[in-house]
Amino acid sequence: MRDPHGRGHVDTDAWRAAAAGDQALRQVLIERAWQLATGALSRFAAEDQQEIRQSIAESVLRALATGLCPHANMDAFLHWRARAEVTAFVRKRIRERRLVDADAILTLADRGPSPLRGVELRELAAVVRACSEAVPNASHREAFRLRFLQGLEPREIAVRLGATAAITRVWIARAAAEVRSCIERKLSDRRGDR
């Protein structure tokens, strides 16, 4: 993927520049995510494609806002973000009862291999648990555990931890960022061992 400043491939430095506010690089990343989703998008009507493209753009911008940088395959990361938005769109249509035919649902969902296909589910679960236990702040760690490992809503977690829902969301987000970073490191280390 080429960046508009002529530096060649969009890499982690370019990602960081986009995260810091480089609008041209942000647009490059969004357009690359759209390009990677072309096959899935072609299954939808034009107005649906526009809605999905907007969701993909927002997803890329949210990823940039986290401060995390994908260190592995940038295209795989962007493709994964795009596919997640396609899946979310299909789920929304199902909830609205606008999609009821199973074949149509599977066709639109574009079932394909996950970027994590090389990682056994049990291995991934162990990595997530280890990374969540490694979050240094006890409040952040407990909020994350209650949200993602027990499925509680932030307002329920706030009551349990004696905090406001807003503070609880911040704790969850901070812990999630640390857990994501930890998972990326551990999976990169494991790939390097092979």
C-alpha positions as CSV (number, residue, x, y, z in Angstrom):
1,M,0.0,0.0,0.0
2,R,1.5,3.3,-1.0
3,D,1.4,6.4,1.1
4,P,0.8,9.9,-0.5
5,H,4.2,11.2,0.7
6,G,6.1,8.8,-1.5
7,R,7.6,6.8,1.3
8,G,6.6,3.5,-0.3
9,H,4.7,1.1,1.9
10,V,2.4,2.2,4.7
11,D,4.2,0.8,7.7
12,T,4.1,1.4,11.4
13,D,5.6,4.8,11.1
14,A,2.9,5.8,8.6
15,W,0.3,4.3,10.9
16,R,1.6,6.4,13.8
17,A,1.6,9.5,11.6
18,A,-2.0,8.9,10.6
19,A,-2.8,8.4,14.3
20,A,-1.2,11.7,15.0
21,G,-3.4,13.5,12.5
22,D,-2.0,13.1,9.0
23,Q,-5.2,13.3,7.0
24,A,-3.8,12.1,3.8
25,L,-2.5,8.9,5.4
26,R,-5.8,8.4,7.2
27,Q,-7.5,8.5,3.8
28,V,-5.0,6.0,2.4
29,L,-5.7,3.6,5.2
30,I,-9.5,4.0,4.8
31,E,-9.3,3.5,1.1
32,R,-7.1,0.4,1.5
33,A,-9.6,-1.1,3.9
34,W,-12.4,-0.4,1.3
35,Q,-10.3,-2.0,-1.4
36,L,-9.7,-5.1,0.7
37,A,-13.5,-5.4,1.3
38,T,-14.4,-5.0,-2.4
39,G,-15.4,-8.7,-2.8
40,A,-17.7,-8.5,0.2
41,L,-19.1,-5.1,-0.7
42,S,-20.0,-6.2,-4.2
43,R,-22.7,-8.5,-2.6
44,F,-24.7,-5.5,-1.4
45,A,-26.9,-2.8,-3.0
46,A,-25.3,0.6,-3.7
47,E,-26.9,2.3,-0.7
48,D,-25.9,-0.5,1.6
49,Q,-22.3,-0.3,0.3
50,Q,-22.2,3.4,1.2
51,E,-23.4,2.6,4.7
52,I,-20.8,-0.2,5.1
53,R,-18.0,2.0,3.7
54,Q,-18.9,4.7,6.2
55,S,-18.7,2.0,9.0
56,I,-15.4,0.8,7.8
57,A,-14.0,4.3,7.7
58,E,-15.2,4.9,11.3
59,S,-13.6,1.6,12.3
60,V,-10.2,2.5,10.9
61,L,-10.4,5.9,12.6
62,R,-11.4,4.2,15.9
63,A,-8.4,1.9,15.5
64,L,-6.1,4.9,14.9
65,A,-7.5,6.6,18.0
66,T,-6.6,3.7,20.3
67,G,-2.9,4.5,20.0
68,L,-2.2,0.8,19.2
69,C,-0.2,0.1,16.0
70,P,-0.5,-3.2,14.2
71,H,3.0,-4.6,14.0
72,A,2.3,-7.6,11.8
73,N,0.5,-7.5,8.4
74,M,-1.2,-4.1,7.9
75,D,-3.4,-5.5,5.1
76,A,-4.6,-8.4,7.3
77,F,-5.5,-5.9,10.1
78,L,-7.4,-3.6,7.7
79,H,-9.1,-6.5,6.1
80,W,-10.2,-7.9,9.5
81,R,-11.6,-4.4,10.5
82,A,-13.5,-4.2,7.2
83,R,-14.9,-7.8,7.5
84,A,-16.0,-7.0,11.1
85,E,-18.0,-4.1,9.8
86,V,-19.6,-6.2,7.0
87,T,-20.6,-8.8,9.6
88,A,-22.0,-6.1,11.9
89,F,-24.1,-4.7,9.1
90,V,-25.4,-8.2,8.3
91,R,-26.2,-8.7,12.0
92,K,-28.0,-5.4,12.1
93,R,-30.1,-6.4,9.1
94,I,-31.0,-9.7,10.8
95,R,-32.0,-7.8,14.0
96,E,-34.2,-5.5,11.9
97,R,-35.7,-8.7,10.3
98,R,-34.7,-7.4,6.9
99,L,-32.7,-10.6,6.4
100,V,-34.3,-14.0,7.1
101,D,-33.0,-16.3,4.4
102,A,-30.0,-18.3,5.8
103,D,-28.3,-18.6,2.3
104,A,-28.5,-14.8,1.9
105,I,-27.1,-14.3,5.4
106,L,-24.1,-16.6,4.7
107,T,-23.4,-15.1,1.3
108,L,-23.4,-11.6,2.7
109,A,-21.4,-12.5,5.8
110,D,-18.5,-13.6,3.5
111,R,-17.2,-16.3,5.7
112,G,-13.5,-16.5,5.1
113,P,-10.4,-17.4,7.1
114,S,-9.6,-15.4,10.2
115,P,-6.3,-13.6,10.5
116,L,-5.9,-15.6,13.7
117,R,-6.4,-18.9,11.9
118,G,-2.9,-20.1,12.9
119,V,-3.7,-19.8,16.5
120,E,-5.6,-22.5,18.3
121,L,-8.6,-21.2,20.2
122,R,-7.4,-22.6,23.5
123,E,-4.0,-21.1,22.9
124,L,-5.6,-17.7,22.2
125,A,-7.8,-18.0,25.3
126,A,-4.7,-18.7,27.4
127,V,-2.9,-15.7,25.9
128,V,-5.9,-13.4,26.6
129,R,-6.2,-14.6,30.2
130,A,-2.4,-14.2,30.8
131,C,-2.5,-10.7,29.3
132,S,-5.6,-9.7,31.2
133,E,-3.9,-10.9,34.5
134,A,-0.8,-8.8,33.6
135,V,-2.7,-5.5,33.6
136,P,-0.8,-3.6,36.3
137,N,-3.7,-1.5,37.7
138,A,-6.0,-3.6,39.8
139,S,-9.2,-1.6,39.1
140,H,-8.5,-1.6,35.3
141,R,-7.7,-5.4,35.5
142,E,-10.9,-6.2,37.4
143,A,-13.1,-4.0,35.2
144,F,-11.7,-5.7,32.1
145,R,-12.2,-9.1,33.6
146,L,-15.8,-8.4,34.5
147,R,-16.6,-6.9,31.1
148,F,-14.8,-9.3,28.7
149,L,-14.5,-12.5,30.7
150,Q,-17.8,-12.4,32.5
151,G,-19.9,-10.3,30.1
152,L,-21.1,-7.6,32.5
153,E,-22.2,-4.2,31.3
154,P,-20.2,-1.1,32.4
155,R,-23.0,0.1,34.6
156,E,-23.1,-3.3,36.4
157,I,-19.3,-3.2,36.8
158,A,-19.5,0.4,38.2
159,V,-21.8,-0.8,41.0
160,R,-19.5,-3.7,41.8
161,L,-16.4,-1.5,41.9
162,G,-17.9,1.6,43.5
163,A,-17.2,3.9,40.5
164,T,-19.2,5.8,38.0
165,A,-20.1,4.1,34.6
166,A,-18.0,6.7,32.8
167,I,-14.9,5.9,34.9
168,T,-15.5,2.2,34.5
169,R,-15.6,2.6,30.7
170,V,-12.2,4.4,30.9
171,W,-10.7,1.6,33.0
172,I,-12.0,-1.0,30.6
173,A,-10.6,0.9,27.6
174,R,-7.2,1.3,29.2
175,A,-7.0,-2.3,30.2
176,A,-8.2,-3.4,26.7
177,A,-5.4,-1.3,25.2
178,E,-2.8,-3.0,27.4
179,V,-4.3,-6.5,26.8
180,R,-4.2,-5.9,23.0
181,S,-0.6,-4.7,23.1
182,C,0.3,-7.7,25.2
183,I,-1.5,-10.2,22.8
184,E,0.3,-8.7,19.8
185,R,3.7,-9.1,21.5
186,K,3.0,-12.7,22.6
187,L,1.6,-13.8,19.2
188,S,4.6,-12.1,17.4
189,D,7.0,-13.8,19.8
190,R,5.3,-17.2,19.1
191,R,5.4,-16.7,15.3
192,G,9.1,-15.8,15.6
193,D,9.8,-19.1,17.5
194,R,8.4,-21.2,14.7
